[in-house]
Amino acid sequence: MIHSGTDTPLFEIRNLFVTVEGKAVLKGVSLRIQDGEVHALMGRNGSGKTTLSYALMGHPKYKITAGKILLDGEDITDLPTDERARRRIFLAFQYPVSIPGVTVANFLRSSIKAVRGSELPAKAVRALIRKELAELQIPETFMTRTMNEGFSGGEKKRLETLQLRLLEPRMAILDETDSGLDIDALKAVATRINSFRGPGRGMLLITHYQRMLNTIRPDFVHVL
């Protein structure tokens, strides 16, 4: 286990064991992320990186058989996924799924209301979305499209990054956000992710490639 400080960490994984469909995948993973830190997690295919991300977010298929997950010192191991999201934990998927019948605009507004509803009036939400769309070079026409349907890999990852910026999580888990991106898209996405780092936030960046780390310089790099 790597300790990055002596104070209560923002986020802690403590001796975590996870099974998937009865098969043991993670066997005693521990990690501490202090306020403001960015950690990168690397490892070969099949090492359990994505399993860890799903388990941290509370996916019911990924069974935690031992260990704990803590946010600001509070045990959240048994909380359902929606409650973890309300506690400001965010997961960007390696393979974002489409949601038939739901427009991007409705999805974003509903997500913001669920997570930040008490903070932002409707007018502020619209202005914030327009600002982030421009920063990520996403056309406003995306707002009327069905969530991720017919989107390229790069478009899906830009949209994931847009959600990160809009929801302002305390702890962001980014599972191979760089996959499927060309050089220009990678630079735009990495720059916006990098600008998100700072006090009151932590980040776990899961990646196969060094290229993402050329822009997002992590405080620690771990190999699973």
Secondary structure, 3 states (H helix, E strand, C coil): CCCCCCCCCCEEEEEEEEEECCEEEEEEEEEEECCCCEEEEECCCCCCHHHHHHHHHCCCCEEEEEEEEEECCEECCCCCHHHHHHCCEEEECCCCCCCCCCEHHHHHHHHHHHHHCCCCCHHHHHHHHHHHHHHCCCCHHHHHCECCCCCCHHHHHHHHHHHHHHHCCCEEEEECCCCCCCHHHHHHHHHHHHCCCCCCCEEEEECCCHHHHHCCCCCEEEEC
